[in-house]
Amino acid sequence: MAKPHITFHESQPAKAQGLLAWLHIDLPLMIALLLLVGIGLAILFSAGDKEMVLLQKQLIRLGFGFAVMVVLAQIHPDNFRRWSPWLYGLGILFLVSVILFGELGKGAQRWLDLGFVRFQPSEMFKLTLPMLIAWYLAEQRLPPSPSRLIAAALFTVLPVVLIAKQPDLGTALLVGSGGAFALFLAGISWRLIAVGGVLMAAMGPLAWYLMHDYQRQRVLTFLNPESDPLGTGYHIIQSKIAIGSGGISGKGWLNGTQSHLEFLPERHTDFIFAVISEEFGLVGVVALLMLYLFIILRGLYIASQAQDTFGRILAGALSLIFFVYLFVNAGMVTGLLPVVGVPLPLISYGGTSLVTILASFGILMSIQTHKKLLPT
Amino acid sequence: MPQSSLKDYLHESQLFLGRAIVSGTLVILALAVLVGRLFFLQIENHEHFTTLSQDNRVKLEPLPPTRGLIFDRNGAILAQNLPAYSLEIIPEKTKNLTETIEQISEIISITEDDIQRFHRLRKQRKRFDSIPIRVRLQEDEVARIAVHRHRFPGVDVNATLLRDYPQGLQTAHLLGYVGRINEKELQLIDTSNYSGTDFIGKNGVEKSYESLLHGDVGLQQVEVNAKGRVLRVLENQPPQPGNNLQLFLDMRLQSIALEALGEYNGAVVAIDVETGGVLTMVSKPGYNPNLFVEGISSRDYRALEDSPDNPLFNRAIRGQYPPGSTVKPFIGLAGLEYDVVGFYQETYCPGYYQLPGKDHKYRDWKKWGHGKVDMATGIIESCDVYYYELARTLGIDRLYEFLTGFGFGIPSRVDLDGELSGLMPSREWKQSKRREPWYPGETLIVGIGQGYFLATPLQLASATATLANRGHRIRPRVVATIEGPDGEKRDSPLIEDVLHQLDPEHWNQVIDAMTQVVEGQRGTARSIYTSNYRIAGKTGTAQVFSIKQDEEYDEETVAKRKRDHALFVAFAPVESPKIAIAVVVENGGHGGSVAAPIARKVMDRYLVDTPPAN
């Protein structure tokens, strides 16, 4: 049985706003995203040593990402809810096939080649896992019953383990946090959260045991970067030098010595945050973080304004995943967290993650702009 | 919608709002931690990281000075610096050294010797040093390497200046050579001044004048990228090139002396009588000093080391030969000066000499004797018996005192490293070295320059120059002028060591006799007589191995290496001496017939031939 969809506008539509509303675009979010992407391109221009090809490729990706965003914004959230178990199941299928084919290949295999397109199935879980949890928990009243909770936890652990096995620690972390946030927002009790925290801490040694050598090395290097200044510690040491030498106001755009003289590795991808810090200083980075904060808070606001539980949990979880991107990347680059391959969202060069993130904002906009009139 | 459902909805909405607010707060807190971290890095430790960033990008590079050039007295170049390409490897930057070398050898030729030298150098240097695997690359080899360079990290072609000795073996012993600085030398040098320098003088003038030739290192501050490539120069303090040296050496004389030695080994030293300047210093056989610059292969080195001819040995200052009869004029002078004999006083020579009460016969080279012999005849015909008698009369103490005054037995203190002092025996020497008293028979042998008596060719030339100078003993020197990097020239100092105040008549008498050696009918060196200028000389023959009593010395049957050394000392022109010369021809036989003509050729070149216009 199809439900009637009635959209409404909160204010009197001006002409431009009318077009945006018709396109299901959330204006504050859109402006913030465009601003962030613009800043990102300017920094990429500097970090990539004025390489125009790099900018062009990034622009194409961004164009595609925004297109995906706009398309998803048109889809009613109810459709996402309906599709979520199927999308989740399809994702698991893809992940398993990646692992099967991955065993034939050597080393880490994250890509699935469908002949006409290559994509990372793990990426889609950043969207589909929160969707599934939101769908599953929204079926009953909140907070969820213990049995539902256990089921939801299993739904989360399954893809996380499969992704971590690829191995892709960064994505596993993001996907896992997406599931955890969905559960948290669904209102599980603080006692359970405390128990979960203790369990996580206890899992530490187990995780260590399950880790690959290079992952262990990263953790060790994180704990003491100077122990291996030429090897894995080099990234972190050079990144800290870049950030620290930036000072309050930075060395100026295109004038970062650490990045332009190639001391900073991965400067246009995972370590681009250090380039920003070096060239624009503390003032510039804090301004950037404020922009990120605005986007996250806008996402949480959209979530709180959502009309149903599914929309609320999904919008909240997606906003918080975006935050995890930012925090894990900035934490890694500043030496607060171990080196985990997570890009700085919407600024780092390349990656499927760019499309995934913009897709998640498409879903957020869809939740914000498709609202039913409530029965009085 | 039922009431409970709406209540649930409100409850859920409130629950979510609470969680959203908690999330938002946590996000803000986390970002605050991040900002705190940034504050710690960018404000509190800003200076520390700025320093590290500067250290990263700014490198202090030494600029090695250009080594000074060496010229002969006529301006002919003896040592220069030629640009050369070398292929160098930084072991630290290569993944697999053996494999890299193997792959490079498919592109350009790398011999087993090259690889050996590379590994030898590698042991002496640090892992991050650039070590040459091939030197003097051809242009096409440089091009081929350039094409494949991306395949070999840590491998690079460097343009350097390599020391070059255009005269090759002719000047090998005198100039010496430069080679790569070894660990022992590293302890001795000022490492900061040598920080950009690979080579150091190992021998000869190159070693003795190292501090003047080297110059002072310059420094430049450069901005480098992470790969160490220099992007721009921030500050430049240019190096001070080394001093150029002009030697007294006359290449024309050097060439003719070497050529004149022919198939023989030996040494020729000629000294400018007025200045003590070394006009010629030949040691034969020589070697190619250019081989040592880039590091000689161990095979080549072994060949030089093991050669019975000992080519690496500088005979001119390290070869210690019995001076033989060349000392007779000096002993004659001693006899006159100590007034134990008159110039015209005669002795009878029966062909041998016996100490009173002893059976042992000290032979004269002329088996049947010279008959009646005075001092002049003793010099002209080189009568041994006359000098046995004179030596006995003088005694070893007076011989020692007088001959050391001419520099026998003491280093000449020429401006070259490694000079040996020869040996002027004395009672004290024998007591301390041999733990034996001095025997009278040993004095006799000293009288004819044999026995323990040893002198280097340089000492012989210097003593002859002192004789020509009538007692002014001028210290021999190789370097004439030192030209600083600013073009300012200064002369090396003329040092007069001892002044022999002898009766002028005695000088004249002995020098006359030496003149008759060349000009007299019976002179032992009459074959080199020339009407162009007058020569005063003395032949000598040094026994290499002793002949038993009553045994004949037959030149034909004695193995070549056991044949006598032929010696000749001379100076010319007699009236105003310009050149003093000593020639030692190893296993040459007679001084008069073998050594004297060599001296004549050198003196002709110096006194008769006009020097090249310069």
Interface residues (C-beta under 8 A of the other chain):
Chain A: R141 L142 P143 F181 F184 L185 A186 G187 Q238 K240 I241 A242 I243 G244 S245 G246 G247 I248 T257 Q258 L261 E262 F263 S277 G281 L282 V285 V286 L289 Y292 L293 I296 L297 L300 A303 S304 T309 R312 I313 G316 L320 F323 F327 A330 G331 T334 G335 L336 P375
Chain B: M1 D8 H11 E12 S13 L15 F16 L17 G18 R19 A20 S23 G24 V27 I28 A30 L31 V33 L34 V35 R37 L38 F39 L41 Q42 I43 N45 H46 H48 F49 T50 L52 S53 N56 R57 E223 V224 N225 A226 K227 L231
